[in-house]
Amino acid sequence: MRRLSGSAVGRLVTRRDAIGAAVVTLAGLSIPFDEIPLPEFCRACKGMGLSAIDLLAPEDWPVVRDCGLVCSMGYAAIRDDFIPRGFNDRANHDFLIGELERALPLAAQQGIPNLIAMFGNRQGRSDAQGIEACVTGLRRVAPLAERHGVTICVELLNSKVDHHDYQGDHTAFGAQVMEGVNSPRVKLLYDIYHMQIMEGDVIRTIRQHASHIGHFHTGGVPGRHELDDTQELNWHAIARAIADTGFTGYMAHEFVPTRDPLRSLREAVETCAA
């Protein structure tokens, strides 16, 4: 079992029964959730009233499904350059589209609502060049995503602390790409932790760009730890604001626990109860 790029706990904000969790290995750090066998972790999540697990590789999708849960966000593939190799480089388009062309039918078959994608590292490109390339590439794969009813969610990340040179590091960049693609099956993965670091103004931004956003990630700022009084955001207010937009997707808790992971997970769910 391989899990990558964050410890995410997903939660469907407007439906109490649709709350999920995900566990992975982030940047070589073994996150405590990953020490729990996936079937056992699924049972623990169900015991908390959770119903989905975020950020899992295709080989894990059937395990989650057999446990009566949903993988709320899947990977088309697991590779070391997943974040820097994105749609902002036209040279990557055939490769990335090929991955998604193989994964989208499988995701639809397995009941996976979303697949994650990346904008990629800047490598000297202007925003205009990056936006144009992303629009061109994502337009090519959007019809297949629409046909299968699976949403491709392109993630916004910070370039200040965690992902230096990442180009999709502001909401305005991602929103321009979404406007250019203009597909109900290509949306932003708005990571609240990352966007708080880069631009703040979280609730107003979520309200302004609600139509562009298909998925949310959380994480305490600073440090990407628990959503508690050691960090700077009001998560209950953010969750309520998301629910008030009419959002019907998942909000996934992507944090690195500093204490008992299942206790931290339960507390995060309670904190964000909207």
C-alpha positions as CSV (number, residue, x, y, z in Angstrom):
1,M,0.0,0.0,0.0
2,R,1.4,3.4,-1.0
3,R,0.0,6.7,0.0
4,L,1.5,10.0,-0.9
5,S,1.6,13.7,-0.4
6,G,-0.2,14.7,2.8
7,S,-2.3,13.4,5.6
8,A,-5.8,14.3,4.6
9,V,-9.0,13.8,6.4
10,G,-11.9,14.6,4.1
11,R,-15.3,15.9,5.2
12,L,-18.4,16.6,3.2
13,V,-19.3,19.9,4.7
14,T,-23.1,20.0,4.0
15,R,-23.8,16.4,4.7
16,R,-23.1,15.1,8.2
17,D,-22.7,11.5,7.1
18,A,-20.0,12.3,4.5
19,I,-16.8,13.0,6.4
20,G,-13.6,11.4,5.4
21,A,-9.9,10.9,6.3
22,A,-6.7,10.2,4.5
23,V,-3.3,9.3,5.6
24,V,-0.1,9.3,3.7
25,T,3.7,9.8,3.7
26,L,4.6,13.4,3.2
27,A,8.1,14.5,2.1
28,G,9.7,11.4,3.6
29,L,8.0,11.9,7.0
30,S,6.1,8.9,8.2
31,I,2.8,10.4,9.4
32,P,1.3,8.6,12.4
33,F,-1.9,7.7,10.5
34,D,0.3,5.7,8.0
35,E,1.3,3.3,10.8
36,I,-2.3,2.1,11.0
37,P,-3.2,-0.6,8.5
38,L,-5.7,0.8,6.1
39,P,-8.6,-1.6,6.9
40,E,-8.1,-0.9,10.6
41,F,-8.0,2.9,9.9
42,C,-11.2,2.6,7.9
43,R,-13.0,1.0,10.8
44,A,-11.7,3.7,13.1
45,C,-13.0,6.4,10.7
46,K,-16.4,4.7,10.4
47,G,-16.6,4.7,14.2
48,M,-16.2,8.5,14.2
49,G,-19.0,8.8,11.6
50,L,-16.6,9.4,8.7
51,S,-17.4,8.2,5.3
52,A,-14.5,9.0,3.0
53,I,-10.7,8.8,2.8
54,D,-8.8,11.3,0.7
55,L,-5.6,11.1,-1.3
56,L,-5.2,7.4,-2.0
57,A,-3.5,5.5,-4.8
58,P,-5.6,3.3,-7.1
59,E,-4.6,0.1,-5.4
60,D,-6.2,1.4,-2.2
61,W,-9.5,2.4,-3.7
62,P,-11.0,-1.1,-3.5
63,V,-9.9,-1.5,0.1
64,V,-11.7,1.7,1.2
65,R,-14.8,0.7,-0.9
66,D,-14.9,-2.8,0.7
67,C,-14.9,-1.1,4.1
68,G,-18.0,0.9,3.2
69,L,-16.2,4.2,2.6
70,V,-15.4,6.4,-0.4
71,C,-12.0,7.6,-1.6
72,S,-12.9,11.3,-2.0
73,M,-9.7,12.2,-3.9
74,G,-7.6,9.8,-5.8
75,Y,-4.2,9.8,-7.5
76,A,-4.0,9.0,-11.2
77,A,-0.5,7.8,-10.5
78,I,2.2,7.8,-7.8
79,R,5.5,9.3,-8.7
80,D,8.2,11.4,-7.1
81,D,7.7,14.4,-9.4
82,F,4.0,14.6,-9.1
83,I,4.0,18.2,-7.8
84,P,6.6,19.9,-9.9
85,R,5.6,18.2,-13.2
86,G,2.3,19.9,-14.0
87,F,0.1,21.3,-16.7
88,N,2.0,24.6,-16.9
89,D,4.6,23.0,-19.1
90,R,3.3,21.9,-22.6
91,A,6.0,19.3,-22.8
92,N,4.2,17.4,-19.9
93,H,0.7,17.4,-21.5
94,D,0.8,14.1,-23.4
95,F,2.2,12.4,-20.3
96,L,-0.2,13.9,-17.8
97,I,-3.2,13.4,-20.1
98,G,-2.2,9.8,-20.6
99,E,-2.2,9.2,-16.9
100,L,-5.7,10.7,-16.5
101,E,-7.0,8.9,-19.6
102,R,-6.1,5.6,-17.9
103,A,-7.3,6.7,-14.4
104,L,-10.6,8.4,-15.2
105,P,-12.5,5.3,-16.3
106,L,-11.2,3.3,-13.3
107,A,-12.2,6.2,-11.0
108,A,-15.7,6.2,-12.4
109,Q,-15.9,2.4,-12.0
110,Q,-14.7,2.6,-8.4
111,G,-17.0,5.5,-7.5
112,I,-14.1,8.0,-7.0
113,P,-15.5,11.5,-7.4
114,N,-12.2,13.4,-7.8
115,L,-8.7,13.0,-9.1
116,I,-5.9,15.3,-8.1
117,A,-3.6,17.2,-10.6
118,M,-0.9,19.9,-10.3
119,F,-0.1,23.2,-12.0
120,G,3.6,22.5,-11.7
121,N,6.8,24.4,-11.0
122,R,7.3,27.8,-12.6
123,Q,10.8,27.3,-14.0
124,G,11.0,30.8,-15.3
125,R,7.5,31.0,-16.9
126,S,5.4,34.1,-16.6
127,D,1.9,33.7,-15.1
128,A,0.4,34.4,-18.6
129,Q,2.5,31.6,-20.1
130,G,1.6,29.2,-17.3
131,I,-2.1,29.9,-17.5
132,E,-2.2,29.5,-21.2
133,A,-0.4,26.2,-21.1
134,C,-2.6,24.9,-18.2
135,V,-5.8,25.9,-20.1
136,T,-4.6,24.2,-23.3
137,G,-3.7,20.9,-21.5
138,L,-6.8,20.7,-19.2
139,R,-9.1,21.5,-22.1
140,R,-7.8,18.3,-23.8
141,V,-8.8,16.1,-20.9
142,A,-11.9,17.9,-19.7
143,P,-14.3,16.1,-22.2
144,L,-13.2,12.7,-20.9
145,A,-13.7,13.8,-17.3
146,E,-17.2,15.1,-18.1
147,R,-18.0,11.8,-19.9
148,H,-17.1,9.8,-16.8
149,G,-18.5,12.2,-14.2
150,V,-15.1,12.5,-12.4
151,T,-13.7,15.9,-11.4
152,I,-10.0,16.8,-12.0
153,C,-9.0,19.0,-9.1
154,V,-5.8,21.1,-9.6
155,E,-4.2,22.0,-6.3
156,L,-3.1,25.5,-5.1
157,L,0.1,25.2,-3.0
158,N,2.3,27.7,-1.3
159,S,5.7,28.6,-2.8
160,K,6.9,30.4,0.3
161,V,7.4,27.6,2.8
162,D,6.8,24.1,1.4
163,H,6.9,24.1,-2.4
164,H,9.4,26.6,-3.7
165,D,8.9,27.7,-7.4
166,Y,5.3,26.2,-7.6
167,Q,3.4,28.3,-10.0
168,G,-0.2,27.8,-8.8
169,D,0.5,29.6,-5.6
170,H,-2.4,32.2,-5.7
171,T,-6.1,31.8,-6.1
172,A,-6.2,34.3,-8.9
173,F,-3.9,32.2,-11.0
174,G,-6.0,29.1,-10.5
175,A,-9.2,31.0,-11.1
176,Q,-8.0,32.3,-14.5
177,V,-7.2,28.7,-15.5
178,M,-10.6,27.6,-14.4
179,E,-12.3,30.4,-16.4
180,G,-10.3,29.4,-19.5
181,V,-11.1,25.7,-19.2
182,N,-14.7,26.3,-18.4
183,S,-15.6,22.8,-17.5
184,P,-17.8,21.5,-14.6
185,R,-15.3,18.7,-14.2
186,V,-12.1,20.7,-13.8
187,K,-12.0,22.6,-10.5
188,L,-9.5,23.9,-8.0
189,L,-8.4,22.1,-4.9
190,Y,-8.3,25.0,-2.6
191,D,-5.8,24.2,0.2
192,I,-6.6,26.5,3.0
193,Y,-3.3,26.0,4.8
194,H,-1.3,26.9,1.6
195,M,-3.5,29.9,0.7
196,Q,-3.4,31.3,4.2
197,I,0.4,31.4,4.0
198,M,0.4,33.0,0.5
199,E,-2.5,35.5,0.7
200,G,-4.8,35.1,3.7
201,D,-8.3,36.6,3.3
202,V,-9.6,33.0,3.3
203,I,-13.3,33.4,3.8
204,R,-13.8,36.2,1.3
205,T,-11.7,34.3,-1.2
206,I,-13.8,31.2,-0.8
207,R,-17.0,33.1,-1.3
208,Q,-15.6,34.9,-4.3
209,H,-14.4,31.8,-6.0
210,A,-16.9,29.2,-4.9
211,S,-17.8,28.3,-8.5
212,H,-14.1,27.5,-9.2
213,I,-13.5,25.2,-6.2
214,G,-14.2,21.5,-6.2
215,H,-12.4,20.4,-3.0
216,F,-10.8,21.7,0.2
217,H,-7.8,20.8,2.3
218,T,-7.1,22.1,5.8
219,G,-4.0,22.2,8.1
220,G,-3.0,24.4,11.0
221,V,-1.0,27.5,10.2
222,P,1.9,27.6,11.1
223,G,3.3,24.1,11.0
224,R,0.5,22.1,9.3
225,H,-0.5,20.5,12.6
226,E,-3.7,20.1,14.5
227,L,-6.6,22.6,14.0
228,D,-6.3,23.9,17.6
229,D,-5.4,27.0,19.6
230,T,-1.7,26.8,18.5
231,Q,-2.6,28.1,15.1
232,E,-4.1,31.2,13.6
233,L,-7.4,30.3,11.7
234,N,-11.0,30.0,12.9
235,W,-11.8,26.7,11.4
236,H,-15.4,26.6,12.5
237,A,-16.1,29.9,10.8
238,I,-14.3,28.7,7.7
239,A,-16.3,25.5,7.6
240,R,-19.6,27.4,8.1
241,A,-18.6,29.9,5.3
242,I,-18.0,26.9,2.9
243,A,-21.3,25.4,3.8
244,D,-23.1,28.7,3.3
245,T,-21.8,28.8,-0.4
246,G,-23.9,25.6,-1.1
247,F,-20.7,23.5,-1.5
248,T,-21.5,19.8,-1.8
249,G,-18.0,18.3,-2.0
250,Y,-15.4,17.3,0.5
251,M,-13.3,19.3,2.9
252,A,-10.2,17.2,3.8
253,H,-8.1,17.6,6.9
254,E,-4.5,17.5,5.7
255,F,-2.4,17.9,8.9
256,V,0.5,16.2,10.6
257,P,-0.6,15.1,14.1
258,T,1.7,15.9,17.0
259,R,-0.2,13.6,19.4
260,D,-2.5,10.6,19.2
261,P,-3.5,10.7,15.5
262,L,-7.1,9.4,15.9
263,R,-7.8,11.8,18.8
264,S,-6.5,14.6,16.6
265,L,-8.7,13.5,13.8
266,R,-11.8,13.3,15.9
267,E,-11.0,16.8,17.3
268,A,-10.6,18.2,13.8
269,V,-14.0,16.8,12.7
270,E,-15.6,18.4,15.8
271,T,-13.9,21.7,15.3
272,C,-15.1,22.0,11.7
273,A,-18.7,20.8,12.4
274,A,-20.8,23.3,10.5
